[in-house]
Amino acid sequence: MMYPLVRELAAPGAPYRVPVAVTCRVLGLARQPYYRWLNTPVTDADLAHAYRANALFDAHRDDPEFGHRFLADEARAAGEAMAERTAWRICRDNRWWSIFGKRAGRGKIAKAGPPVHDDKVRRNFSADAPNRL
């Protein structure tokens, strides 16, 4: 977001003070959203998101074995109601996983290991060239 830059350039103590109208025109921004942001730099949605994340973090710190569904229930009990999908997104973004939830190596193809027994028949299953037996 470019609004803090506009505020810095238009500050009274700035060495090269640039008017807001000129700065917004050069940056391709409208002045009305800048002044709206200047009145309330933190939106209600950002504030609600911060409170929800704080409630989820408190629940995760108390019980690190819980997944996002149980953390959402704990946050609801603390007074921060949210959907499970919202709780999942916040937990994913902050990497608050259950200590039992992630398996290592899931979805990877295992390489063939050494033979289990000796090859007593001595068959050769490789071809010398394509389409040859």
C-alpha positions in Angstrom: 0.0 0.0 0.0 1.4 3.4 -1.0 -0.5 5.5 1.5 2.3 5.6 4.1 4.7 6.9 1.4 2.2 9.7 0.5 2.0 10.6 4.2 5.8 10.7 4.5 6.2 12.9 1.4 3.5 15.3 2.6 4.7 15.6 6.2 5.4 19.2 7.4 9.0 18.4 8.5 10.0 16.5 5.3 13.1 17.8 3.6 11.3 17.9 0.2 7.7 18.5 1.0 5.5 17.3 -1.8 1.7 18.1 -1.8 -0.7 15.2 -1.5 -2.4 16.0 -4.8 0.9 15.9 -6.7 2.1 12.7 -4.9 -1.2 10.9 -5.6 -1.2 11.9 -9.2 2.4 10.7 -9.7 1.7 7.4 -8.0 -1.6 6.9 -9.7 -3.7 7.0 -6.6 -7.0 8.7 -5.9 -7.0 11.3 -3.1 -10.3 10.3 -1.5 -9.1 6.8 -0.4 -5.9 8.3 0.9 -7.8 10.7 3.2 -10.1 7.8 4.2 -7.1 5.7 5.1 -5.6 8.7 7.0 -8.6 8.9 9.3 -8.6 5.1 10.0 -5.3 3.4 9.0 -6.4 0.1 10.6 -9.7 -1.2 9.2 -12.3 -3.0 11.2 -11.6 -6.2 9.2 -7.9 -6.0 10.1 -8.7 -5.5 13.7 -11.1 -8.4 13.8 -8.5 -10.6 12.1 -5.9 -9.6 14.7 -8.2 -10.5 17.6 -9.1 -13.8 16.0 -5.4 -14.7 15.4 -4.6 -13.7 19.0 -7.4 -16.0 20.4 -6.2 -18.9 18.2 -2.5 -18.3 19.3 -3.5 -18.4 22.9 -5.4 -21.6 22.4 -2.5 -23.1 20.4 0.0 -22.1 23.1 -2.1 -23.8 25.8 -2.8 -27.0 23.8 -0.3 -27.5 20.9 -1.8 -30.9 20.0 -5.1 -29.4 18.9 -5.8 -28.8 15.2 -7.6 -25.8 13.7 -11.1 -27.1 14.5 -10.5 -27.4 18.2 -8.6 -24.1 18.2 -11.6 -22.5 16.7 -13.8 -24.0 19.4 -11.4 -22.6 22.1 -11.5 -19.2 20.4 -15.3 -19.2 20.3 -15.3 -20.0 24.0 -13.0 -17.0 24.6 -15.5 -14.8 22.7 -14.0 -14.7 19.2 -16.5 -16.4 16.9 -15.3 -17.4 13.5 -15.9 -20.0 10.8 -13.7 -23.1 10.7 -12.3 -22.1 7.3 -11.2 -18.7 8.8 -9.5 -20.5 11.6 -7.8 -22.9 9.2 -6.5 -20.0 7.0 -5.1 -18.1 10.0 -3.5 -21.2 11.4 -2.0 -22.1 8.0 -0.7 -18.6 7.4 1.0 -18.6 10.8 2.1 -22.3 10.6 0.3 -23.2 13.8 0.1 -27.0 13.2 -0.9 -29.7 15.6 2.1 -31.5 16.9 0.6 -34.8 15.8 -0.8 -33.6 12.4 1.9 -33.7 9.8 3.4 -36.9 8.5 6.8 -36.6 6.9 7.2 -37.9 3.3 3.6 -38.2 2.5 2.9 -38.6 -1.2 6.5 -39.4 -2.2 7.3 -42.5 -4.2 9.6 -44.8 -2.4 12.8 -46.0 -4.2 13.3 -49.7 -4.7 15.6 -51.2 -2.1 17.9 -54.1 -2.2 16.5 -57.5 -3.2 14.9 -59.4 -0.4 16.3 -62.8 -1.3 19.0 -64.2 -3.6 18.3 -64.6 -7.3 18.7 -68.4 -7.8 17.0 -68.6 -11.2 19.2 -65.9 -12.7 16.7 -64.5 -15.1 17.6 -61.3 -17.1 14.5 -59.0 -17.6 16.3 -56.2 -19.5 16.1 -55.7 -23.3 19.0 -55.0 -25.6 17.0 -52.7 -27.8 13.4 -51.4 -28.0 10.8 -54.0 -29.1 13.2 -56.9 -28.7 12.9 -59.9 -26.5 
